[in-house]
Amino acid sequence: PLFLSGGQMAHAARILEELDDLMSEHSLIHEEARERVERLFERLSEPDVLEQFVQALEDGAVAPDSDEVTLFFSRLRPPAMPILIRFSEMSETSGVRGRLASAIDGLAARYPETVNELLASDETVLVAGAVKAAGRVRLAEAVPGLEKALKHRDRKVRLAVVDSLVSIRRSPALQALTLALEDQDRDVRIAAAEALGRLRFASARDALEAVIDGKRVKDADLTEKMAYFEAYGAVGGTKAVERLDTLLNARRLFRRRHPTDLRACAALGLGQAGTPESRRALEKARSDDDPIVRNAVIRALQKEPVSR
C-alpha cells in the first residue's frame, strides 16, 4: 500500500512477485509467515488501497495496460469485486473503465460464487455490474442468479440480463430467457424475442406460442408483434409453419381474413422459417389484395433459405 500511494507500481509489483515465489515454496516459509503474506494479499482488496490504486490510474501515474497493473489485479480477492464495480461506474476515463472491467471479469471467472452474491444485492449498481460481468465471461454458474435478476425493479438491469443470458448461450440460460417474454417492459420483451429467434432456440416454441395465442400480442404494437412472429417462425418448426400459413392464407367465418397486421406478421414469421413449406405458404399470398400483406410476403420471400 505504501508504494501504491506513492505511485511506485513497479516496486509494488516486484514485492508481489517475490511474495508469490515464497508462497509457492512451502519449505521456505513457515505457517505464521504464510498467514501474514495472505493477510497482505487480502489487504490489497480493501477499499482504501483500491481507492489509491484507481486514483493512480485516473491521474495517469500508472499506465492502465502495464504488466504491473495486470499483476496487481490478478492478486485481488472477492471483496474487491463490489468496490471495483462502484469505481468503474464512477470513472469518467474510458481506458480506466475498461481496465477495471477486465479486473472485474478476472474476479468473476475465479470466484463465481461472489457474482451470485452480488446478483442478490439490494444495491442496483452492484447487481448491474455482476450481470454484465457474468455475460462478458459467459459464466454458466450465474444463470440461476441471472434468472432471479429478471425480476429486478430496474428495466436497465433486466435488459442487461437478457444480453448476458444470450452471451452465455447454454440451454439453461436460453430457457431462463423465455421468462423475459412476459416482462412488464416492452423493450425487454422485444429483446428476448429477437434473441430467441436469432439463436433459433427450439425449446422456446411453446413460450412464443403462448404469447401469440394470448392477450399480449393483441395489445402489442407492430414492432413487438413482428418480434414475436419472426421468433416463432425461426424456432417453431413444422407446427409453426402450419399455424402461420393458416393465419396468412385461411379465411374465417363469412370468408373474412385475419387482421392485416397479424397476416403481415405471419408472413414475416414464415420468412424466418426458411423452409420449402414456408415458401409455398408465402407463394400463395404473393398476389394478395392487401398491399401491406403483399409487401410483407415479398420481403419474406427475399430471405435466404435456412440450412438445416
C-alpha positions in Angstrom: 0.0 0.0 0.0 2.8 2.4 0.7 4.3 2.0 -2.7 0.8 2.3 -4.3 0.1 5.6 -2.6 3.4 6.9 -4.0 2.6 5.7 -7.5 5.6 3.3 -7.3 3.8 0.4 -9.1 7.0 -1.3 -10.3 8.3 -1.6 -6.7 4.9 -2.9 -5.5 4.8 -5.4 -8.4 8.3 -6.7 -7.6 7.3 -7.3 -4.0 4.2 -9.2 -5.1 6.2 -11.4 -7.3 8.7 -12.2 -4.6 5.9 -13.0 -2.2 4.3 -15.2 -4.8 7.6 -17.1 -5.1 7.8 -17.5 -1.4 4.3 -18.8 -1.1 4.9 -21.4 -3.8 7.9 -22.8 -1.9 6.4 -24.4 1.1 9.8 -25.3 2.6 11.0 -21.7 2.6 8.2 -20.1 4.6 6.7 -21.2 7.9 2.9 -21.1 8.7 2.9 -17.9 10.6 4.7 -16.0 7.8 2.4 -17.6 5.3 -0.6 -16.2 7.1 1.0 -12.8 7.2 1.6 -12.9 3.5 -2.0 -14.0 2.9 -3.3 -11.1 5.1 -1.2 -8.7 2.9 -2.8 -10.1 -0.2 -6.2 -9.6 1.4 -5.2 -6.0 2.3 -4.8 -5.2 -1.4 -8.6 -5.8 -1.8 -9.6 -3.3 0.9 -11.4 -0.1 -0.1 -8.6 2.4 0.9 -5.9 0.5 -1.0 -8.1 0.1 -4.1 -9.0 3.8 -4.0 -5.3 4.7 -4.0 -4.7 2.4 -6.9 -7.7 3.6 -9.0 -6.7 7.2 -8.3 -3.2 6.5 -9.6 -4.8 5.1 -12.8 -7.1 8.1 -13.1 -4.2 10.5 -12.6 -2.0 8.8 -15.2 0.6 7.9 -12.6 0.1 4.3 -13.6 -0.5 3.1 -17.2 -3.7 1.0 -17.3 -2.3 -1.5 -19.7 1.0 -2.1 -17.9 2.1 -5.6 -16.7 2.3 -4.3 -13.1 -1.4 -3.4 -13.2 -2.2 -6.9 -14.6 -0.2 -8.5 -11.8 -1.9 -6.3 -9.1 -5.4 -7.2 -10.3 -4.6 -10.9 -10.5 -3.9 -10.9 -6.7 -7.2 -9.4 -5.7 -9.7 -11.3 -3.6 -13.5 -11.5 -3.8 -14.1 -8.4 -1.5 -12.6 -6.3 -4.3 -15.3 -7.0 -6.8 -18.1 -4.7 -5.4 -15.5 -2.0 -4.8 -14.2 -2.2 -8.4 -17.8 -2.2 -9.8 -18.6 1.0 -7.9 -15.3 2.6 -9.1 -16.0 1.6 -12.7 -19.4 3.3 -12.6 -17.9 6.5 -11.3 -14.9 6.7 -13.6 -15.1 9.2 -16.5 -12.0 7.8 -18.2 -12.8 5.1 -20.8 -9.3 3.5 -20.5 -9.7 3.2 -16.8 -13.3 1.8 -17.0 -12.1 -0.8 -19.5 -9.2 -1.9 -17.3 -11.5 -2.1 -14.2 -14.0 -4.2 -16.3 -11.1 -6.6 -17.1 -10.3 -6.8 -13.4 -13.9 -7.5 -12.5 -14.1 -10.2 -15.2 -11.0 -11.9 -13.8 -12.5 -11.9 -10.4 -15.8 -13.2 -11.8 -14.1 -16.1 -13.5 -12.1 -17.0 -10.4 -14.9 -16.5 -7.9 -18.3 -17.3 -9.5 -19.9 -17.6 -6.1 -19.2 -13.9 -5.5 -21.0 -13.0 -8.7 -24.1 -14.8 -7.4 -23.9 -13.0 -4.1 -23.8 -9.6 -5.9 -26.7 -10.6 -8.2 -28.8 -10.9 -5.0 -27.6 -7.5 -3.7 -30.0 -4.7 -2.7 -27.7 -2.2 -4.4 -28.7 -1.8 -8.1 -25.2 -0.7 -9.3 -23.7 -4.0 -7.9 -26.4 -6.1 -9.5 -25.9 -4.4 -12.8 -22.1 -4.8 -12.6 -22.4 -8.5 -11.7 -24.9 -9.1 -14.6 -22.6 -7.5 -17.1 -19.5 -9.4 -15.8 -21.4 -12.7 -15.9 -22.2 -12.1 -19.6 -18.7 -11.0 -20.5 -17.1 -14.1 -19.1 -20.1 -16.3 -20.1 -20.5 -17.6 -16.6 -22.8 -20.5 -16.7 -22.7 -20.8 -12.9 -24.5 -17.4 -12.7 -27.6 -18.5 -14.6 -29.8 -19.1 -11.5 -28.9 -15.6 -10.2 -29.5 -14.0 -13.6 -32.9 -15.7 -13.7 -33.8 -14.1 -10.4 -32.4 -10.7 -11.6 -35.0 -10.8 -14.4 -37.4 -9.7 -11.7 -35.3 -6.7 -10.7 -37.2 -3.4 -10.5 -34.8 -1.6 -12.8 -35.5 -2.2 -16.5 -31.9 -1.5 -17.5 -30.8 -4.3 -15.2 -33.3 -6.6 -16.9 -32.2 -5.6 -20.3 -28.6 -6.3 -19.3 -29.7 -9.8 -18.0 -31.1 -10.5 -21.5 -27.8 -9.7 -23.0 -25.9 -11.8 -20.5 -28.1 -14.8 -21.0 -27.6 -14.5 -24.7 -23.8 -14.3 -24.3 -23.8 -17.5 -22.1 -25.9 -19.3 -24.7 -26.2 -22.5 -22.7 -29.6 -24.2 -22.8 -30.4 -23.3 -19.2 -29.6 -19.6 -20.0 -31.8 -19.5 -23.0 -34.6 -21.3 -21.1 -34.4 -18.6 -18.5 -34.5 -16.0 -21.3 -38.0 -17.2 -22.3 -39.2 -15.8 -18.9 -38.4 -12.3 -20.2 -41.2 -12.7 -22.8 -43.6 -11.9 -20.0 -41.7 -8.9 -18.7 -43.7 -5.7 -17.9 -41.4 -3.7 -20.2 -41.9 -3.7 -24.0 -38.2 -3.3 -24.7 -37.2 -6.3 -22.5 -39.9 -8.5 -24.2 -38.7 -7.5 -27.7 -35.0 -8.1 -26.8 -35.8 -11.5 -25.5 -38.0 -12.5 -28.5 -35.4 -11.2 -31.0 -32.6 -13.1 -29.3 -34.5 -16.4 -29.1 -35.3 -16.2 -32.8 -31.8 -15.2 -33.8 -30.4 -18.1 -31.8 -33.1 -20.5 -33.1 -33.7 -21.9 -29.7 -36.3 -24.6 -30.4 -37.3 -25.1 -26.8 -38.7 -21.5 -26.8 -41.5 -22.6 -29.2 -44.1 -23.2 -26.5 -43.4 -20.0 -24.8 -43.6 -18.0 -28.0 -46.8 -19.9 -29.0 -48.4 -18.9 -25.7 -47.6 -15.2 -26.3 -49.0 -15.3 -29.8 -52.2 -17.0 -28.6 -52.6 -14.7 -25.6 -53.8 -11.2 -24.9 -50.3 -9.8 -25.0 -49.9 -9.9 -28.8 -53.3 -8.3 -29.3 -52.3 -5.3 -27.3 -48.8 -5.1 -28.7 -47.6 -2.5 -31.3 -46.5 -3.6 -34.7 -42.8 -3.8 -33.8 -43.5 -6.1 -30.9 -45.8 -8.3 -32.9 -43.1 -8.7 -35.6 -40.6 -9.7 -33.0 -42.8 -12.5 -31.6 -43.9 -13.8 -35.0 -40.4 -13.8 -36.5 -39.0 -15.6 -33.5 -41.9 -18.1 -33.6 -41.2 -18.8 -37.3 -37.5 -19.2 -36.6 -37.9 -21.7 -33.8 -41.3 -23.3 -34.3 -40.6 -25.9 -37.0 -43.3 -27.6 -39.0 -46.1 -26.8 -36.5 -45.3 -23.1 -36.6 -45.3 -23.1 -40.4 -48.7 -24.7 -40.4 -50.1 -22.2 -38.0 -48.6 -19.2 -39.7 -49.8 -20.5 -43.1 -53.4 -20.6 -41.6 -53.1 -17.1 -40.3 -51.8 -15.7 -43.6 -54.0 -17.6 -46.1 -57.1 -19.1 -44.4 -60.5 -17.4 -44.4 -62.6 -17.3 -41.4 -66.4 -17.1 -40.9 -68.1 -15.2 -43.8 -64.8 -15.6 -45.8 -63.1 -12.9 -43.8 -59.4 -12.8 -43.5 -57.4 -12.4 -40.2 -56.5 -8.8 -39.4 -53.9 -7.2 -41.7 -51.2 -6.7 -39.1 -51.4 -10.4 -38.0 -51.3 -11.6 -41.6 -48.3 -9.4 -42.3 -46.5 -10.6 -39.2 -47.4 -14.2 -40.1 -45.7 -13.7 -43.5 -42.6 -12.4 -41.8 -42.6 -15.4 -39.5 -42.8 -17.7 -42.5 -39.8 -15.9 -44.0 -37.8 -16.6 -40.9 -38.7 -20.3 -41.1 -36.9 -20.5 -44.4 -38.2 -24.0 -45.4 -39.7 -25.2 -48.7 -43.1 -25.5 -46.9 -42.9 -21.9 -45.6 -42.1 -20.6 -49.1 -45.0 -22.4 -50.6 -47.3 -20.8 -48.0 -45.8 -17.4 -48.9 -46.2 -18.0 -52.7 -50.0 -18.5 -52.1 -50.2 -14.9 -50.9 -47.7 -13.3 -53.3 -50.6 -11.5 -55.2 -52.7 -10.8 -52.1 -55.2 -7.9 -52.4 -53.9 -6.2 -49.2 -50.8 -4.2 -50.1 -49.4 -4.3 -46.6 -49.7 -8.1 -46.6 -48.3 -8.3 -50.1 -45.3 -6.2 -49.2 -44.6 -8.4 -46.2 -44.8 -11.5 -48.3 -42.4 -10.1 -50.9 -40.0 -9.2 -48.1 -40.3 -12.6 -46.5 -39.6 -14.4 -49.9 -36.3 -12.4 -50.2 -35.0 -14.2 -47.1 -32.4 -16.9 -47.8 -33.5 -20.5 -47.1 -32.3 -21.8 -43.8 -29.8 -24.7 -43.9 -30.9 -27.5 -41.6 
